Amino acid sequence: MKQIKNLISSLMILMIKGYQLLLSPILPKTCRHLPTCSEYAIESIKTLGPAKGLMKAIIRILKCNPFGSSGYDPVIKRK
């Protein structure tokens, strides 16, 4: 089971890194948070696992709008 979670996490991180390398450079810089949403997604997947990490990343991306929050927003480490 742990191997499957690691494989899923690795694939998700690979897709995010692909986005960072291929799409992010040609899109306008709009992230309102630090770390960026893609960096946050990678860190949350590494820290919380694929399911919880993805949910945290989606919530973070939804907050990244003119009416949402901004500033320093680190991944909360699980206890």
Backbone as CSV, one residue per row, in Angstrom:
resi,resn,N_x,N_y,N_z,CA_x,CA_y,CA_z,C_x,C_y,C_z
1,MET,0.826,-1.194,0.000,0.000,0.000,0.000,0.871,1.260,0.000
2,LYS,1.942,1.245,0.795,2.835,2.403,0.861,3.516,2.631,-0.486
3,GLN,3.844,1.549,-1.191,4.477,1.691,-2.502,3.530,2.354,-3.498
4,ILE,2.250,2.025,-3.415,1.260,2.627,-4.310,1.129,4.116,-4.008
5,LYS,1.071,4.471,-2.707,0.991,5.886,-2.329,2.217,6.646,-2.822
6,ASN,3.395,6.030,-2.689,4.624,6.679,-3.150,4.617,6.864,-4.664
7,LEU,4.115,5.864,-5.388,4.041,5.954,-6.842,3.080,7.064,-7.265
8,ILE,1.918,7.113,-6.637,0.935,8.155,-6.949,1.506,9.535,-6.627
9,SER,2.146,9.659,-5.466,2.760,10.940,-5.089,3.809,11.359,-6.110
10,SER,4.650,10.421,-6.513,5.705,10.728,-7.482,5.129,11.174,-8.820
11,LEU,4.068,10.511,-9.274,3.436,10.893,-10.539,2.809,12.284,-10.449
12,MET,2.170,12.569,-9.323,1.568,13.890,-9.138,2.642,14.977,-9.132
13,ILE,3.728,14.730,-8.420,4.823,15.702,-8.347,5.462,15.882,-9.721
14,LEU,5.604,14.792,-10.476,6.159,14.872,-11.824,5.281,15.756,-12.718
15,MET,3.963,15.616,-12.609,3.057,16.452,-13.404,3.183,17.926,-13.016
16,ILE,3.302,18.198,-11.720,3.442,19.585,-11.268,4.763,20.171,-11.754
17,LYS,5.834,19.390,-11.679,7.134,19.873,-12.157,7.098,20.113,-13.667
18,GLY,6.356,19.271,-14.395,6.166,19.493,-15.827,5.469,20.817,-16.087
19,TYR,4.444,21.095,-15.292,3.753,22.391,-15.388,4.733,23.534,-15.117
20,GLN,5.557,23.383,-14.071,6.506,24.441,-13.721,7.504,24.694,-14.854
21,LEU,7.928,23.633,-15.528,8.925,23.772,-16.591,8.332,24.234,-17.917
22,LEU,7.134,23.742,-18.260,6.588,23.979,-19.590,5.561,25.109,-19.663
23,LEU,4.638,25.151,-18.730,3.549,26.125,-18.810,3.790,27.387,-17.989
24,SER,4.302,27.224,-16.805,4.471,28.365,-15.908,5.302,29.504,-16.516
25,PRO,6.384,29.211,-17.245,7.176,30.318,-17.808,6.422,31.166,-18.838
26,ILE,5.415,30.601,-19.503,4.713,31.372,-20.533,3.428,32.019,-20.014
27,LEU,3.018,31.665,-18.807,1.823,32.260,-18.211,2.217,33.470,-17.369
28,PRO,1.318,34.444,-17.239,1.651,35.600,-16.387,1.776,35.193,-14.919
29,LYS,2.641,35.875,-14.206,2.845,35.609,-12.778,1.666,36.178,-11.998
30,THR,0.840,35.308,-11.434,-0.353,35.779,-10.731,-0.474,35.237,-9.314
31,CYS,0.453,34.391,-8.888,0.315,33.785,-7.565,0.423,34.854,-6.479
32,ARG,-0.498,34.815,-5.544,-0.580,35.807,-4.468,0.074,35.310,-3.184
33,HIS,0.553,34.081,-3.191,1.082,33.467,-1.976,2.562,33.142,-2.109
34,LEU,3.159,32.918,-0.980,4.528,32.426,-0.909,4.513,31.243,0.037
35,PRO,4.921,30.081,-0.311,5.445,29.646,-1.600,4.360,29.660,-2.675
36,THR,4.788,29.580,-3.943,3.815,29.593,-5.033,2.884,28.392,-4.897
37,CYS,1.775,28.446,-5.606,0.789,27.364,-5.494,1.373,26.019,-5.932
38,SER,2.198,26.006,-6.975,2.782,24.736,-7.408,3.810,24.225,-6.395
39,GLU,4.599,25.118,-5.809,5.535,24.697,-4.754,4.773,24.186,-3.536
40,TYR,3.683,24.857,-3.205,2.831,24.443,-2.087,2.259,23.051,-2.352
41,ALA,1.810,22.812,-3.590,1.238,21.515,-3.940,2.268,20.402,-3.776
42,ILE,3.473,20.628,-4.258,4.530,19.617,-4.126,4.818,19.341,-2.655
43,GLU,4.979,20.384,-1.871,5.287,20.220,-0.445,4.145,19.522,0.292
44,SER,2.904,19.870,-0.028,1.775,19.242,0.667,1.652,17.768,0.298
45,ILE,1.928,17.413,-0.953,1.886,16.003,-1.356,2.992,15.228,-0.651
46,LYS,4.193,15.802,-0.575,5.303,15.138,0.123,5.013,14.978,1.610
47,THR,4.402,15.985,2.215,4.180,15.999,3.657,2.952,15.208,4.081
48,LEU,1.850,15.383,3.359,0.567,14.830,3.793,0.118,13.606,3.009
49,GLY,0.824,13.267,1.938,0.411,12.153,1.099,-0.422,12.641,-0.074
50,PRO,-0.706,11.748,-1.027,-1.366,12.191,-2.253,-2.795,12.701,-2.069
51,ALA,-3.608,12.053,-1.269,-5.019,12.453,-1.137,-5.161,13.775,-0.378
52,LYS,-4.625,13.825,0.839,-4.726,15.055,1.638,-3.928,16.190,1.006
53,GLY,-2.773,15.857,0.452,-1.946,16.874,-0.193,-2.644,17.503,-1.384
54,LEU,-3.311,16.678,-2.188,-4.046,17.203,-3.334,-5.199,18.085,-2.882
55,MET,-5.912,17.666,-1.857,-7.025,18.477,-1.353,-6.532,19.831,-0.844
56,LYS,-5.429,19.826,-0.089,-4.863,21.092,0.408,-4.427,21.985,-0.759
57,ALA,-3.842,21.378,-1.794,-3.397,22.150,-2.955,-4.584,22.757,-3.697
58,ILE,-5.655,21.999,-3.852,-6.851,22.514,-4.530,-7.443,23.677,-3.743
59,ILE,-7.538,23.525,-2.426,-8.065,24.610,-1.587,-7.191,25.849,-1.723
60,ARG,-5.893,25.655,-1.733,-4.954,26.778,-1.879,-5.132,27.475,-3.222
61,ILE,-5.270,26.704,-4.296,-5.449,27.285,-5.626,-6.759,28.067,-5.692
62,LEU,-7.801,27.553,-5.051,-9.086,28.258,-5.039,-9.007,29.577,-4.266
63,LYS,-8.105,29.651,-3.281,-7.924,30.894,-2.514,-7.097,31.926,-3.276
64,CYS,-6.452,31.512,-4.348,-5.555,32.393,-5.102,-6.364,33.182,-6.135
65,ASN,-7.066,34.194,-5.665,-7.864,35.059,-6.527,-7.884,36.458,-5.905
66,PRO,-8.369,37.451,-6.633,-8.343,38.821,-6.097,-9.079,38.995,-4.766
67,PHE,-10.046,38.138,-4.484,-10.814,38.261,-3.243,-10.337,37.300,-2.159
68,GLY,-9.337,36.466,-2.486,-8.824,35.489,-1.534,-7.685,36.048,-0.706
69,SER,-7.030,35.157,-0.016,-5.922,35.559,0.849,-4.655,35.777,0.030
70,SER,-3.628,36.286,0.686,-2.328,36.460,0.047,-1.259,36.447,1.129
71,GLY,-0.001,36.404,0.717,1.107,36.436,1.660,1.697,35.064,1.922
72,TYR,2.433,34.967,3.016,3.112,33.728,3.378,2.099,32.726,3.915
73,ASP,2.045,31.543,3.283,1.079,30.509,3.647,1.759,29.145,3.518
74,PRO,2.520,28.725,4.529,3.249,27.461,4.426,2.330,26.257,4.599
75,VAL,2.832,25.102,4.187,2.117,23.846,4.410,2.180,23.537,5.898
76,ILE,1.047,23.216,6.492,1.001,22.831,7.904,1.452,21.379,8.001
77,LYS,2.494,21.139,8.761,3.009,19.776,8.934,2.086,18.995,9.849
78,ARG,1.852,17.738,9.503,1.004,16.924,10.381,1.780,16.528,11.620
79,LYS,1.041,16.300,12.696,1.681,15.986,13.976,1.837,14.509,14.165
